[in-house]
Amino acid sequence: MNTLETVKALAAQLAEMERATEFRVRKVAIPDPAQTRDANTLGTDPGPFAPRLAALISMDNGFDHTKPTTLGFNGLLNLSAALDEVERLARDGEIVAAGITGKPFIFAAGADLSLISMVTERAHARALAEFGHEQMRRLHNLGVPSFAFVNGLALGGGLEVALACDYRTMQEGVSVALPETMLGLVPGWGGCYRLPRLIGPAKALEVIVSNPLQQNKMLSARAAAEMGIADAVFGGAEFLVESLRWAGQVLSGEITPERTDHTADPAWQPTVAGARALVTARTGGMAPAPERALDLVAEAQESDEAMAYRAEDDALTDLVMGDEFRASIYAFNLVQRRGKKPANAPDRELARKVTKIGIVGAGLMASQLALLFARRLEVPVVMSDIDEARLERGLGYVRAEVEKLVGRGRLGQDGANRILGQVTGSVDKQAYADAEFVIEAVFEDLDVKRQVFREIEAVVSPECILATNTSSLSVTAMAEGLRHPERVVGVHFFNPVAVMPLVEIVRAERTDEATRATAFAVARGLKKTVIGVDDAPSFVVNRLLGRFMSEIGRVVDEGTPIADADRVVADLAPMPPFQLMGLVGPAIALHNNETLAAAFGDRFAVPGVLRQIVELGKPGFYLPHKAELDPEVVAALQVGDGFSTPGRVRGRVLDALADEARRMLDEGVVADPSDLDLAMITGAGFSFWNGGLLPMLDREGTSELVTGQRFLEPGVASLPR
């Protein structure tokens, strides 16, 4: 079968699983700047004063803005039919331009990844790549100028649709990105060819490679315009009207969007080489998608469109048929679905109403929590501490952060006043008497936390939830001796609280379901990803990170240089382990490791280099805000004279992680293996293209070697074979 026949066959096969995007074509008026018209009539019936017409394609999948428009097999066929109509109108001279826009708040979120993940034959993957390219080629060669009016979220293939047009306007407030390399793919419908030619290789690689590897960092409309991706940015209510007016000015020659021939840039290839070095340092060379994207951008300097499209077809086909892409879809589904409907969650009907929250402590973590609770839950929040000075520092932090939000335009003055009015402080714990939910965020010491709970229990109602934000201590031990231990629960946030999406809800031995349900409800109200865990030292994320850090620390203790150890496991976490220790803080990492060592013994032996850096008083092994080791630290550390090869270092670390993951599952710390991956993705930033942790351990054979079995069934996060 040819490409079209293959796509039609796949579309028919998957029709019931696809909410196909429709492409409506209508004629709209393009105003002539030389004529005066009422702005309210722009884009409607042309009337006698606006003879110029454009074909406007509107993309819509029939859902509201909560379900973004995607391009599946049937959707691409619908786009092809719409382009047939536009081409006819252009041939017949009925239009002078064409435009494409989306439904309210959404332009297009790219290819339908859930459908692509069902492709199991190479020929089918190739047909999808080729057919998508064919539509981008047609959109670029309609015979009349083409305009993308980007009125909402534009990701991946959605942004490539816009790039295929001659000109682009964007609505103020939209976000755009090319996240493919984070997902084990490349921008495969012209993005790797068009974007570097449009804005230059350095900016293009920031969008194609760097941003996706930074937890899919997105661009605002203004940032896209500054880069040269958007030609103009307009406000919300009149966006389409303003865009059509601007298009009229372009057609009349009144406005000429700037274009630069970047293919002559002598720095093109050195820029790609520099980006490749950074990617290798970040991923250890273990991520195939960024490497293929770099190859494509390198070739785009001298390729013509046909050559570039064939190269993108090759790359997309190879990657769709690879396990990394399947692992990324598994990870994507975990975050989008399981994160919203966690396993082992209690009945929502059991949750108690929370109208006031207490926070014990006014340090950095407590202050972050106060701001988050007030902003998201919109309930009164009261903080307490042992003296007025500490309390004022905490309240001052909240005020300063609210001022920053206002200054950045993310919060209006009315919203700021509401938050500041809801966050109060007191040195008297009697202020918690009418609270339904009190969380402690004091020093990580079991005796201190027990004392706090005894004091709180004396003033709150018997139904008030007592939550702890401990990162490693036993919640069961904290509840001992209380009159109502059943209302004690762990609610472990990650730092920084506003940014990190994960909350671990920890069930102690006597925690009842109403308490868990209330904790789940509070975390959901904060728009967090929630996983339920049973009480165990360091719970999930910190336990696995602790084993990771313990093993990599031992390798360095034996004599392997820190830089070498970091390099060979760079793909596991968002940054190499010794850089991560600096971000977490050596003292905190040491405390977590000591807690785990006390609970589990030698497999969590505390690395000597970690103890030494805490004794040195240094903030980390690397210089602040640099990927460069601190020479004073390196000179001061006392290590052995042994050395492990890169393969041996990686093998030891993966073996340790596989062993600990299996132990946690056997102990029932979480309900399902996928909860471990969800936790590591959202709580530790583990890569989507690795599927978090377990798919990588399965893929590299470590799972079976260490534990005698895979963690996941074949095909769950890998290509079905």
Buried (B, 14 or more C-beta within 10 A) or exposed (E): EEBBEBBBBBBEEBEEEBBBBBBEBEBBBBBBBEEEBEEEBBBEEBEEEBEBBBBBBBBBBEEEEEEBBBBBBBBBBBBBEBBEEBBEBBEEEBBBBBBBBBBEBBBBBBBBBBBBBBBEEEEBBBBBBBBBBBBBBBBBEBEBBBBBBBBBBBBBBBBBBBBBBBBBBBBEBBBBBBBBBBBBBBBBBBBBBBBBBBBBBBBBBBBBBBBBBEBBBBBBBBBBBBBBBBBBBBEEEBBBBBBBBBBBBBBBEEBEEEEEEBBEBEEBEEBBEBBBEBBBBBBBBBBBBBBBBBBBBBBBBEBEBEEBBBBBBBBBBBBBBBBBBBBBBBBBBBBEEBBEEBEBBBEEEBBBEBEBBBBBBBBBBBBBBBBBBBBBBEBBBBBBBEEEEBBEBBBEBBBEBBEEBBEEEEBEEEBBEBBBEBBBBBEEBEBBBBBBBBBBBBEBEBEEBBEBBEBBBEBBEEEBBBBBBBBBBBBBBBBBEBEBBBBBBBBBBBBEBBEBBBBBBBBBBBBBEBBBBBBBBBBBBBEBBBBBBBBBBBBBBBBBBBBBBBBBBBBBBBEBBBBBBBBBBBBBBBBBBBBBBBBBBBEBBBBBBBBBBEBBEEBBBBBBBBBBBBEBEBBBBBBEEEBEBBEEBEEEBEBEEEEBEBEEBBBBBBBBBBBBBBBBBEEEBBBBBBBBBBBBBBBBBBBBBBBBBBBBBBBBEBBEEBBEEBBBEEEBBBBEE
